[in-house]
Amino acid sequence: LARFLDYVQGFERVWLTRRIDIARHWRATHPHVPFERPSAMTKERFVEAFGGVFEHSPWVAERAYEREMGPTHDSAMGVHALLCAEFRAATPEERLGVLKAHPDLAGKLAAAGELTPESTGEQASAGLDRLTPEERQTFQSLNAAYVERFAFPFIMAVKGRSKADILAAFRARLDNDEEAEFATACGEVEKIAGLRLKDLVG
C-alpha cells in the first residue's frame, strides 16, 4: 500500500485524501441541522412552521396545537394526521373557507406572480407556469365553469402530475354532484398538506 501511494502521488492530477479531510469538508459544506421536534415547539413556532400547510388557513395549525402531542407527531405523517383531524373537525363553512383560499390552477394570481411559495412550486412542478396560449385559455374556461358550478376553485394535488392528468380530472369532476365534489376537494387539500409537510419535516 505504501509503495502504491508513493507511486500515484507522482502524478499531478491525482488527489489522495484522508477520512478526516472528507469529514471536515462535509462539516463545512453540509453542517448538521438539529431536528426540531414538532411536539416540543411553542405554539408560536408550531404555527410559524405549519401555518401555511393549509392554504392561507393558519387556524388549522393553531387549533391542532391544542391537541395532545407526543413522539408520534414528530414526523411528517404525525403532523399530517394532527392537522387533518382538526380540518375534519371544522364546520362545513370553515372547510369551505379553506377551499376558497386556494388559487385557481394557472389562474390570474399565478400570472401576476402572487401565489404563495408553496403553490408556486406545486404549479410549476406540473408545468402550469409554461402553458401555451391555447392551454391557458382551456384552463381559464374550465376554472370559470368549475367555480360557477361549485362556488370554490378546482383543487388538486398537482405536484408530479402532468397537464393532461389535471385536465382529465378537471373535466371528470365537473360531472360530480356538490356533496361528492366537496368531499373530493377536501381530500385533495389533505393530499396537498401531506406533500408540503414532507418538504418541511421530511
C-alpha positions in Angstrom: 0.0 0.0 0.0 2.8 2.4 0.9 4.5 1.8 -2.5 1.2 2.3 -4.3 0.6 5.6 -2.5 4.1 6.7 -3.4 3.5 5.8 -7.0 0.2 7.6 -7.5 1.4 10.7 -5.7 3.9 11.1 -8.6 1.0 12.1 -10.9 -0.1 15.8 -10.9 -3.8 15.2 -11.2 -4.2 12.6 -8.6 -5.5 13.7 -5.2 -5.3 11.5 -2.2 -7.4 12.4 0.8 -7.8 11.2 4.3 -11.1 10.4 6.0 -10.5 13.3 8.3 -10.3 15.6 5.3 -13.6 14.2 4.0 -15.2 14.7 7.4 -14.0 18.3 7.6 -15.3 19.0 4.1 -18.8 17.7 4.9 -18.9 19.6 8.2 -18.0 22.8 6.4 -20.3 22.4 3.4 -23.2 20.4 4.9 -23.4 21.5 8.6 -25.6 19.4 10.8 -29.0 21.0 11.4 -30.6 19.6 14.6 -34.1 18.2 14.1 -36.7 20.4 15.7 -39.4 18.2 17.2 -42.9 19.5 16.5 -44.1 18.1 19.8 -41.5 20.3 21.6 -42.3 23.5 19.7 -44.0 26.5 21.3 -47.4 27.4 19.8 -45.9 30.4 18.1 -43.2 28.3 16.5 -45.6 25.5 15.6 -47.9 27.9 13.7 -44.9 29.6 12.1 -43.7 26.2 10.8 -47.0 24.7 9.8 -49.5 27.5 9.4 -49.1 27.6 5.7 -49.7 23.8 5.2 -53.4 24.5 4.7 -53.5 27.4 2.2 -53.9 30.8 4.0 -55.5 28.9 6.9 -53.2 29.1 9.9 -56.2 28.5 12.2 -55.8 24.8 11.4 -52.3 24.7 13.0 -53.4 27.0 15.8 -56.2 24.6 16.9 -54.2 21.5 16.2 -51.5 22.7 18.6 -54.0 22.5 21.4 -54.4 18.7 20.9 -52.2 16.4 22.9 -48.9 15.8 21.1 -46.2 13.3 21.6 -43.3 11.5 19.8 -45.8 10.0 17.3 -46.3 13.6 15.9 -42.6 14.2 15.4 -42.8 13.3 11.7 -44.5 14.5 8.5 -47.0 11.7 8.9 -47.7 12.5 12.5 -48.2 16.3 12.0 -50.3 15.5 8.9 -52.6 13.3 11.0 -52.9 16.0 13.6 -53.7 18.8 11.2 -56.1 16.7 9.2 -58.0 15.7 12.3 -58.5 19.4 13.1 -59.5 20.2 9.5 -62.1 17.4 9.5 -63.4 18.6 12.9 -64.1 22.0 11.5 -67.5 23.2 10.4 -68.5 22.8 6.7 -68.3 26.6 6.5 -64.8 26.6 7.8 -63.7 23.9 5.4 -65.3 25.8 2.6 -63.2 28.8 3.6 -60.1 26.7 3.2 -61.2 25.5 -0.2 -61.9 29.1 -1.3 -58.4 30.2 0.0 -56.8 28.1 -2.8 -55.9 29.8 -6.0 -57.2 28.8 -9.4 -54.8 26.5 -11.3 -52.9 28.6 -13.9 -55.2 31.5 -12.9 -54.8 35.3 -12.5 -52.8 35.1 -9.3 -50.3 32.8 -11.0 -50.0 35.1 -13.9 -49.4 38.0 -11.6 -46.8 36.1 -9.5 -49.0 36.4 -6.4 -49.2 32.8 -5.4 -47.7 31.5 -2.1 -44.3 30.0 -2.5 -45.8 26.6 -1.9 -48.5 27.0 -4.6 -45.9 28.5 -7.0 -43.7 25.4 -6.7 -46.5 22.9 -6.9 -48.0 24.5 -10.1 -44.5 24.8 -11.6 -43.8 21.1 -11.0 -46.8 20.3 -13.2 -45.7 22.7 -15.9 -48.6 25.1 -15.3 -46.1 28.0 -15.5 -45.3 27.1 -19.1 -48.6 26.9 -20.8 -49.2 27.7 -24.4 -51.9 30.5 -25.0 -54.3 27.7 -26.1 -53.7 25.7 -22.9 -54.0 28.8 -20.7 -57.4 29.5 -22.3 -58.5 26.0 -21.7 -57.6 26.3 -18.0 -59.3 29.6 -17.7 -62.5 28.2 -19.3 -62.5 25.2 -17.0 -61.8 27.3 -13.9 -64.7 29.5 -14.7 -67.1 26.6 -15.3 -66.0 24.9 -12.2 -66.4 27.9 -9.9 -69.8 28.7 -11.4 -70.9 25.1 -10.6 -69.4 24.6 -7.1 -68.6 28.1 -5.8 -65.0 27.2 -4.9 -61.9 26.7 -7.1 -60.8 23.4 -8.5 -58.3 21.9 -6.2 -55.9 19.1 -7.0 -52.6 17.9 -5.6 -50.8 18.6 -8.8 -47.2 18.0 -7.7 -45.7 15.5 -10.1 -48.8 15.3 -12.3 -48.9 16.2 -16.0 -51.1 18.8 -17.6 -53.1 16.0 -19.3 -53.7 14.4 -15.9 -55.0 17.7 -14.5 -57.2 18.5 -17.4 -58.7 15.0 -17.4 -59.5 15.3 -13.7 -60.9 18.8 -14.2 -63.4 17.5 -16.9 -64.4 14.4 -14.9 -65.0 16.2 -11.7 -67.3 18.8 -13.3 -69.8 16.0 -13.5 -69.8 15.4 -9.8 -72.7 16.5 -7.6 -72.0 19.2 -5.0 -71.6 16.8 -2.0 -69.3 14.5 -3.8 -67.1 17.3 -5.1 -66.9 19.0 -1.8 -65.6 15.7 -0.3 -63.2 15.2 -3.2 -61.8 18.8 -2.9 -61.3 18.4 0.9 -59.4 15.1 0.2 -57.1 16.9 -2.3 -56.5 19.7 0.3 -55.3 17.0 2.7 -53.1 15.4 0.0 -51.5 18.9 -0.7 -50.9 19.3 3.1 -49.1 15.9 3.2 -46.8 16.8 0.3 -46.0 20.2 1.9 -45.2 18.5 5.2 -42.8 16.1 3.6 -40.9 19.1 2.3 -40.9 20.7 5.7 -40.3 17.7 8.0 -39.0 15.0 5.8 
